[in-house]
Amino acid sequence: MNIDHFQQLAKTNNQKKQDYAQRAQATIDQGVSDILKELRMHDVISYLPQIKEKTMESFVYSLRKTNTYEQMDAIVSWLEKWVNNE
């Protein structure tokens, strides 16, 4: 064993720590995202009575007026999955 051996061990160990840290950060990010989605859903729940009074057609046209193409693309993709029970 020489200094090169210990440098390689340190490099390997540091890489493992970095990998674990990145995985931990991804887990944290996912948890935060899940919590934020849940909190946002509570906002929608308060509107449910008003939403039930409107038609789905007026909702879809309203989305077209207020969203970018990218947002509409995501919404349409979701609607297609929802309609097809995916």
NORRA-V466849 format. One record per residue. N is the residue number from 0. SS is DSSP state (2 for helix, 1 for strand, 0 for the rest). Layout:
# NORRA-V466849
N&SS + N&SS
This chain:
# NORRA-V466849
0&0 + 1&0 + 2&2 + 3&2 + 4&2 + 5&2 + 6&2 + 7&2 + 8&2 + 9&2 + 10&2 + 11&2 + 12&2 + 13&2 + 14&2 + 15&2 + 16&2 + 17&2 + 18&2 + 19&2 + 20&2 + 21&2 + 22&2 + 23&2 + 24&2 + 25&2 + 26&2 + 27&2 + 28&2 + 29&2 + 30&2 + 31&2 + 32&2 + 33&2 + 34&2 + 35&2 + 36&2 + 37&2 + 38&2 + 39&2 + 40&2 + 41&2 + 42&2 + 43&2 + 44&2 + 45&2 + 46&2 + 47&2 + 48&2 + 49&2 + 50&2 + 51&2 + 52&2 + 53&0 + 54&0 + 55&2 + 56&2 + 57&2 + 58&2 + 59&2 + 60&2 + 61&2 + 62&2 + 63&2 + 64&2 + 65&2 + 66&0 + 67&0 + 68&2 + 69&2 + 70&2 + 71&2 + 72&2 + 73&2 + 74&2 + 75&2 + 76&2 + 77&2 + 78&2 + 79&2 + 80&2 + 81&2 + 82&2 + 83&0 + 84&0 + 85&0
